[in-house]
Amino acid sequence: MDVLSPYLELCGFLAAALGFFTWFAGRVQCRGTADGGMSGALAAYEEASPNGRRRWRGRV
């Protein structure tokens, strides 16, 4: 059992973190604040990248 203890602790921590982020995503989505944050992040990314969104479409 001593050999499995670190792995069980790691799995427990990851499960707790996943649960927290799932709860947090649901909370943000219910309040309607996710849209503004995502559009702001996307606008900042497009402004900072040299080719904008074209980079992800396969064009250079």
Residue pairs with C-beta under 8 A, 6 or more apart in sequence:
25 34
28 34
28 37
46 52
46 53
49 55
51 59
51 60
